[in-house]
Amino acid sequence: MNEFEQRLRRVPMKPLPAGWRAEILAAVPARPAAVRGSWAGRLNARLHDLLWPHPQAWAGLAAAWLVILLLQVSQRDGTPARAEKYVPPSPEMLVELRQQEQMLVELLGPIEVRDADRSRPAAPRTQRMCIISG
Amino acid sequence: MPGPTSLERLYDEHAGALFAFLLNFTRDEADTRDLLQDLFIKLAREPGRLAGVREERAFLMRLAHNAAVDLMRRRAARDRTKDALAADLNPFAPADDPDEEVFRRELAAALGELPAEQRAVVHLKLWEGLTFEEIATVLGLSPNTAASRYRYGLDKLRGRLRPLYEEIQ
């Protein structure tokens, strides 16, 4: 630090106003929970009071739960029961399914035609009636 | 959990330095008071904040700096006239010697002309005696940035105060 810096450093800063101490500390809540009027604030305060005395113990417990959860997930993925759940359809079943699909198409086909006929204008029917009567 | 007693201890040990830093940074005594009060209210509400902190002063300076930066951002958005007044504030103790008083006023004005972040580095280096590593931690910078800001700031102060400084010597 050179001479100029030393010179600046010797200039004292303005002192803290004496009256502020009482004012500022009086504005500080006596208990953390006292200033927390909201439900979330009170819950947060309760949790803090509960967890804070032994944060490492709680962190250890959380880590243990995490390990248990991970083990559970990894085991579930590899279980035979889950593997058995998915059975690929056999060729016979596929043929059966196709036949059922075909049958459904056939059943639905005439209905669509009938619906289409119903929506047609009445003129052709009159013509057919004329042919029949003629 | 730190109760009122430990808050009082924190106040007695650090409020003076926090006040000087905040006053020099914000250049506004009312803002400084609000920031200091908010800081202690925050510490009372969240007593865990200081758990495991080795350097209380540096940690509190960091909290104070962050709060001051937020305040100045809000102020910049709504009130530009305050910036003009900020340069007039003298964060130094009054001196009995008239020459010294002039020097302190000039120094205050020169500091007021520095960008706030440069002023913060200069303050922490000169009046808190922190290393660049410590300043970097407090202000959330790299040590190199802290050092370069200090050099720029000091050069500006030197340029502005040289005639007066040489006269006083």
Interface residues (C-beta under 8 A of the other chain):
Chain A: F4 E5 R7 L8 R9 V11 P12 M13 K14 P15 L16 P17 W20 R21 E23 I24 L25 A27 V28 P29 A30 P32 V35 R36 H48 D49 W52 P55
Chain B: M1 P4 L7 E8 Y11 D12 A15 G16 F19 A20 L23 N24 R33 L36 Q37 F40 I41 L43 A44 R45 E46 P47 G48 A51 N90 P91 F92 A93 F103 R104 L107 L126 W127 G129 L154 L157 R158 Y165
